[in-house]
Amino acid sequence: MTGKNFLVLLILIVLLSSCIKSDTAQEQSLKLTLQLERQVHHPGEPVVVTITLVNIGREAVVINSRMSVNLPPLSSPQRELAFKIALPSGKSYYPDVMIDPGALYNTHFIELQPGAFFEQTVHLQSYDYEFTETGTYTIVANYQNTLDPKDAIIRAGAEDNRIAWKGELNSNTAQLTIAP
């Protein structure tokens, strides 16, 4: 194979792989967004965010709506939500606390029709996040689920064979400014 033919083959492989990735992205059925209640705070003021999980697909999807917040290194079922925060210095930050998520019930799993959404308001100080350093923080929410309703505690004594969405999503990046 000549160098020119090899180059053409390499370009075709790269183009085909990029097409595959974009098809996968189009098949994504959920989108996670994070919105700050206010973008500018003073040290010690409560920081409130709204997390929205939207069904952007064409079919109904079952999600885990418990939305238990815990540390980023922990995985489902220890948490559904985590916050990846960078301090104004650029260093990663999360509180040194682990939270008991409580029981997961099959009733935490809800069905979202296409275009429907589920919202959760989170007071970050409730999870020991402190924003005392002045400057701009970046915040990304992370949603994760690895379970189906049958893996949870079944309420109402009925079998629950629904299949839930499984995977991990990151939200948009929000910027929080702590002013002096």
Secondary structure, 3 states (H helix, E strand, C coil): CCHHHHHHHHHHHHHHHHHHHHHHHHHCCEEEEEEECCCEECCCCCCEEEEEEEECCCCCEEEECCCCECCCCCCCCCCCEEEEEECCCCCEECCCCCCCCCCCEHHHEEEECCCCEEEEEEEHHHHCCCCCCCEEEEEEEEEEECCCHHHCECCCCCCCCCCECCEEEEEEEEEEEECC
